[in-house]
């Protein structure tokens, strides 16, 4: 066998070995490029801070003031212990509530019977200031999730567009 044939075989073996190593290293990188599993994401999707009609603190008037949360993922999210708060510190704490995937829940200021799509703060006064306020959503570990602002010196929503009424 000539020395050039032996050298060619060694070179071929070296190239194949290098290709195998590069392929093994590149595989995890290409796997990471695939879409991640659907992560849970809950956002404030709408706010009705100025109830239509006369603000007379009636049940009807208070229940026309609300905040909507939407779960944009496919997974159900357990909101137990999550909070929704205004700038004055008035807080609603979710108790044993699970928001289904791709679902929306409306949290009314007034009182009523809680359902899968409507929850009630059971308040007898307005919570959201008509002129300027911020609705802030935090999870059960008190970590910021989302907020929506309106009125003076508020640039609107901080996360995901301006969707308030």
Secondary structure, 3 states (H helix, E strand, C coil): CCHHHHHHHHHHHHHHHHHHHHHHHHHHHHHHCCCCCCCCCEEEEEEECCCCCCCCCCHHHHHCCEEEEEECCCCCEECCCCEEECCCCCEEECCCCEECCCCEEEEECCCCCCCCCEEECCCCCCCCCCCEEEEEEECCCCCEEEEEEEECCCCCCCCCCCCEC
